[in-house]
Structure formats: C-alpha cells, structure tokens
Amino acid sequence: MNTVRLKFWGVRGSIPTPGPDTVYYGGNTPCVELRVGSEIIILDAGTGIRPLGRALTAEFGKQPICLSVIITHTHWDHIQGFPFFIPAYDPQNRITLVAFEGARQGLRSAMSTQMESPYFPISMYQLPGDISIEELKGLDSKVGAIPVRAQFLNHPGACTGYRLATPAGAIAYLPDVELCDRLRDEPSGAAIPPEPEGHSPAADQDRKVIEFIRDSEVLILDAQYTADEYQKHIGWGHSCVEDSVAFALRANVKRLFLFHHDPDHSDAEVSQLLERARQIAARHDSSLLIEAAREGIELVLTKP
C-alpha cells in the first residue's frame, strides 16, 4: 500500500474545450484519479470521468468495481460527466458519492436534476449501479481507509477543498478557490513572500488555506487567470498563477500542479503561464516543482 498513483483525466475549468488548440493539455473538465493500494478515489466528476470510466471498465472486466467520488462542489463543470460514467450502469459496482457534512440533499438534487427530462434520457434513479451518498462528518474524516481533511474555500456557493493523507505524503486538491491576498511580485526579491498580516477576513482565510496545504507532497491548485485577467474577474472564485505560486511557496509545498485552465487559454497560453510560474519560483530560489496539469499525466509516489 506504499505506492500511490495520481492521474489527471480532466484539467479544464468552466466548460469542455475540444479542438486543435487544447489537444496537449486537454479539454475535459475536472476529474483526478487517486489510487492508494486497492482504494480508488476520484476527485470530482467533470467530463474527464467519462474516459476514466471506460478505462476502469476495461481494467476490471467482469470483476466488481468499488470506488468513491469526492465532489468539491456542484457547479456544472464538476458533475456533468457523471451521467456518462460507465461503471454506474453495472449493478455489481459500488459507487459512493462523497460530500461534506450537510451537503447530502444538495448533492443528490444537483446530480439527479441534471439527468431529468428534458435534459437527459435516463434518470439518476434508473442507474443500475449501487450508488450511495456519504457525508463526511466534520473537517477530519476518512474516505475508505484514507484520512481526509476538508477546508471551506472562497468560491461562489459552497465549495470544499480536500487534503488526503497517503503513505507517500499529503495530496491537497483545491480546484476552485479565489486566494484573497495578492503576491507583490518584486523581481528583485529573493525571499519567499511573507504570509498575510492583520486580522481581516481575507487575511484570516488566506492563513487557513496556507496551513491547510502546508508541506503537501502534491498540491493541485486553481490557477485559471493571468494577473491582468484576474483584475477583470475579481469575485468570480478563481485565482491567478502569481497568487497560486505564492501560496505554494509560503506553504513549503513540494510539487504544484496548476489546474482549472481557462477555457479561453490555448495550449500555448497555458505553457506561457507555466513558464511564468517557474520563473517566479526560481526568482525566490525555491526547489518547488511546478507543472501545468495535463490529461493523461500519471504521477507515481512512493513512501519516503
């Protein structure tokens, strides 16, 4: 159980973006697969869950599949792939939809409403699979055998980030979050940016996020905008690359994956943001490893 596998199946934000300009990073909406021993945990059910479902069906064949799907929030891009998740159509498969305490009714409503007529030909209640909804009780809980910590995030509606404690280190997943404090990105500064000061609601929220992701082995973090784009989208619930890198630096994260790529960003533009992020880390003399999340990337982590 020491080997941990993490694979990206959907990395785009807001809406699927197929086409020649998004082939490299991918156009599916959020879905990440985590394997810890025999445990299978899926983070969000965007359109990336469709190819994941096909892969699982091919892998398991006639054997039953047991897995958990953690839903961070019910914005459409995080649930719209579930009606096309093939394992949900096999009665021998057990699928647990996981949400934070108090979210059961809202999650059930959101997942079923998107499959109601006239939007979809099959209702959620007609799915043959053994599908249940489980609420995490409190901020610290377990999904299967994996300890999971939750953190409320600054995003319109109820949105929760998750930190999963694996034998190979912590994996933090914050796909949709607007980080409040702005990095004063001084080209001449070599030190890691200081943490937010004062006791404003914004500073307090930022400190909670920094502590939540601190010392993570892997951080999957919203980095949808450039700094200029963010100025036009304040309050929309997403962050810019500069802020995301700053928070990873402050929290002593080992590896950062830029996530929730803007639907208007081409592969070339995402690569430019990645280069920008790496320049910031290098200027602060940091060993932080930074990648832009890309469909098909599989990360294999082993226990230190």
N, C-alpha and C positions, 0 to 999 in steps of 0.2 A: 504493500500500500504506500510505499515511499515515493513512487513515481506519480507525478501529476501532469496531466495533459490539458492544454488550453488551446482551443481552436476557434477562429473567427469565421462565422458564417454570414453575418450581416453587420456592416460598419457605418452605413449612411444614415443621416438624420432626416426626419420630416416626411420624406416620400421616396419611394423607389426611383432610381435614376438609371435605367438601362441605356446603353448607347456606346458608341465608339470612344467617347471621352472619359468613360468611367470604367473601362474594362480592367485596368490594372488594380485599382483599389476595391472596385466592386460597387454595385448599385443597390444591393439589398439593405433593408432597414434592420435595426439592431437584433442580433442573436449571437450569443457566445456559448460554446460548449465547454464544460469542465468535467474532466474525468479524474477521480481520485480512487484508485483501486477499482472496485466494481461499481462505485457510486457514479451516477450520471446526473449532473446538474446543468440545466440550460438557463442562461440569463437572458430574459426577455424573449418574446415571440413575434418579432418583426418578420418580414418576408424571408429572412435568412433561415428561418426554421423549416421552410419547405425543403430545400436541398439537404438540410440536416436530417429531416425525417426520412428522405429517400435513402440516405447513406446508412442510417440506423437499421432500416428495414432490410437492406442488402446484407449488412453485417450480421444481424441476428437470425435472419432466415425464419424458420418456424419456431424459434425459441421466444419466450415472452420477454418483453422489454419493460423494465421498471425504472422510471426516472422522475425528476422533479423539475418544474419550470418556475423559476423565480421571476415575478413580474414587478418591475420597479414602479411603474405607473401605467395607467390605461390610455394614455394618448395613443392615437391610432397606429402610429409607426412602431409601437412596441407590442401590439397584439394582433395586427392584421394578417400575420402569417399563420396563425393557429388553425383557422378553418382548412388549411391546406397541409396540415401536419399528418402524414400518412399513418403513423403509429396510433393516432387517436381513432382510427377506423377499424382497429383489430381488437376484439373483445378480450383477448388474452393479455393485452398490455395494460399496465397500471401507470397512470399519469397523474401526478399531484401538482396542481397549480398552487404556488406559494405566494402569499401576500402578507403584509404587515397586519398586526392586530387591529381589528375594526374595519378591515377592507374587504371582508368576505362578500358582503351583499353588493358592494360597488363593483368588485371584480366579476362576480357572477353575472351581474346585469350587463356590464360592458362586453364581456366575452360572448354572451348569448345574444345581445341586441345586434351585434354586427353580423350575426348569422340568421337574423329573422327575415322573413319575406317582407318586402321585395328585394332585399339586398343579397340573399344567398339561398340556394335551393334546399339546403339541409340545415335544420336547426341544431344547436349545440346539444339538445337533449336527445337527438336522434343518433348522435355519435355512438358507435358500438363499444368503444374503449371504456375501460374502468377509469373514469375521470372524477377526481375529487378536488376540493379546495381546502387548503390548510392555512391557518393563520399563525404567524409567528407571535408568540406570547412575550412581549417585552422586547427591549433592544438587543438582548443576548438570547440566542436560541440555537436550535440545531435543524439542519435540513439533512435528513438521513443521519449519517454519523458525523457530518461536518459541522463544526461550530460556526455560527453565522452571527455577525453583529450588524445592526441596522442603524442608519443615520438619516434623519429627515433633511431634504435638500431644498435649496432656494430655486424653485421651479413652479410655474403656474399649476395649480391643483396640488394634489397630494403625490409627492414623489419621494422615493426612498432609495438611498444608496446602500450597498451591501459590502461587507468585508468577510471573506471566507478564510478560515484558518485551516490551511492544508499542511501536510507533513513537510512540504517544500517551501513553506513561508506563506504569508498572507497575500491574498489576491483581493484588491479593492476595485469595485465596479461602480462608477458614478457617471452614467452615460449622459444625464441631463442635469446640469447644475449651473447656475449663474453665480460665479465667485464675485463677492462684493468688493473686496479690496483690489485696487489696481497696482500692478507692478510698476514702479518708477524705474524703467529700464535704462539705467545710465551706462552708456558704453564704456566709461572709464572705471566703473565699479567692478571689483573682482570678488567681493564677498557675497555670500548668499543673501538675498534680500531679507530684511528684518521682518518678523511677524507683525501683524497689525496691532496697533496700540489703541488704548482707550477702551471704553465700555459701551460703545454704540451697538445697536442691534446687528449692524453689518459686521463690525469687528468681532463681536461675540460669535456670530455664525461662522465666520471665517476660521476662527480659532478652533471651533468644534470640528470643522472639516479637516483642518491640518492635523489635529490629534487623531481623527478617525483614520486617516490614510498613513499616519506616521510609520516609518520603517517597513512599509509594504514591499514585498518582493516584486509584485506586479501591480501597477495602477492603470486602470482603463478609465480615461477621463475625457469628459466633454471638452472639445477644442474646436468648436464649429467655425468661429469667426477669426478674421484678422482684427487687429486693434482698431483700425478705421471702421470696419464693418460693425464692430460691437457698438460704436457710438450711435449707430442708426438703429440698434436693436436692444437698447437698454430696457430691461424688464421682460424680455421675451423668454428668459430662463436658460440662456446658454452663455458659454464663456469664449474668450479669445485665446489664441495659442499662448500669447505672452503671459497671461494670468495662470494658465494651466501649468506651464513650465515653472513659474514662480512657486506655486503651491507644492509641486513635486520636489523642488529644491529645498523648500523650508521643512518638508516632512521627511527628508532623508530617504526618499523612495529609491529603489534600486533600478527599476525599469518602468518607463512610462509609454503607454500606447495612446496616441492622440485618436479620439473617437468622435462619432456622430458628425461625420464630414458633411458640410453644407451641400444640399442638392445642386446648388449652382456652381460648385467648385469642380473643375475638371481634374483629371489625374495630375496634370502638370501643376495646377494650382495647389493641390494637396501636397505634392512634392516640394513646392516652394515653402509652404508652411512648415513642413518637416525640417527643411534646411534652416529656416528661421529659428525653430525651436532648438535645434542642435547648436546654433551659433550662440544663443542665449546661455545654454548650459556650459559651453566651452568658455565663454567670457567670464562666467562665475567659477571657473576652474573646478567643475563638477565632473564626477565619474558617472553621472546619471545616463543610462542608455535610453534613447528615445527612438521610437518607431511610429509611423502612421499605421493604424490598424488596417489590415487588408484581408479581404476574403480569402480563405484557404490557408492563411498562416497558422501553423501549429507550433506551439511552444511546449517543450518537454522540460519539466523542472524536476530535480531530484533533491532528496533530503540532504541538507548540508552535513 
